[in-house]
């Protein structure tokens, strides 16, 4: 239940959700589907489709939270298709009824339930594609899984006890936390499922990593201890190696945090 409510709160705090709602409302109002272009002036169409979009997106948020929270779906394609199908099933009848009341009978009779369902299904896919593209951002890459000799993440823990910072990511990226890195005003969050970016202060991101043992090793980097594979020395500097392509520096003020930990230390190649 906590994960379900957290996903809903995170969605409603996301300004990109409102940007998508505004953009799609304007575009659909201008297009005027299902005869609304012929019987409503632009301001009325804008009000009608903005309200319809708001209702549909609220339904979609709740369905998405149910799918990725209590139901535990992690496959992104399955979540997107299930969400679009359920939104169409729930919203088709109300929208079809409204259209019959607002447009002339002749035009309304030409609009079938299938037409409305297909329209809602397509809009849901567009919103999901928009969310995924923004969440990953330009240059987002698939994170490497830990090597075979690394203990695998506990699947029960990954599904049920994720830190809050991980729950801010898209469901497909929600895995065990590996590291966090500051990038401009964003924090790049690396998990066993990928890398996502969150608009948040680094101090707040570290606070939201509570529950996963780790520490800040640099003013711009935080690592989870379970993911550290070794320490490298390079010209007097220390680096933490988490996987072959993830190597983060350790600042002098944070070196004491590595003392007493059983990490392999080697010279950089």
Secondary structure, 3 states (H helix, E strand, C coil): CHHHHHHHHHHHHCHHHHHHHHHHHHHHHHHCCCCHHHHCCHHHHHHHHHHHHHHHHHHHHHHHHHHHCCCCCCCHHHHHHHHHHHHHHHHHHHHHHHHHHHCCHHHHHCCCHHHHHHHHHHHHHHHHHHHHHHHHCCCCCCCCCCCCCCCCCCHHHHHHCCCHHHHCCCHHHCCCEEEEEEECCEEEEEECCEEEEEECCHHHHHHCCCCCCEEEEECCEEEEHHHCCEEEEECCEEEEEEECCEEEEECHHHHHHHCCCCCCEEECC
